Amino acid sequence: MNLTLTNAMKKKPILYVKDGCPWCEEALSFFSQHGVPLDIRDVRGNKKLMEELIEVSEQSKVPTFAYDDFIVADFSINEFLDELDQVPEVRLELGIGEDED
């Protein structure tokens, strides 16, 4: 069976957001443009998800991206891409090419 790298992702990356957050909207747009499927978790007013966010990232700010051990908390798109550059295997799994910044 031949799977593409994008389909081989173990699970969907999680994006923690808060409704109305402009940085979250920017992140959602970015991931949508790059075809990255997401498990979107809105922490606003959800104590359980907020506790999960804090457990995963040791902070409570959004957007926060979690994919296995690759965690980027409270980021702008440029900050996310800078972090992603440090782990090319995750970049490949997500299907975000270096020329797509």
Secondary structure, 3 states (H helix, E strand, C coil): CCCCCCCCCCCCCEEEECCCCHHHHHHHHHHHHCCCCCEEEECCCCHHHHHHHHHHHCCCCCCEEEECCEEEECCCHHHHHHHHHCCHHHHHHHCCCHHHC
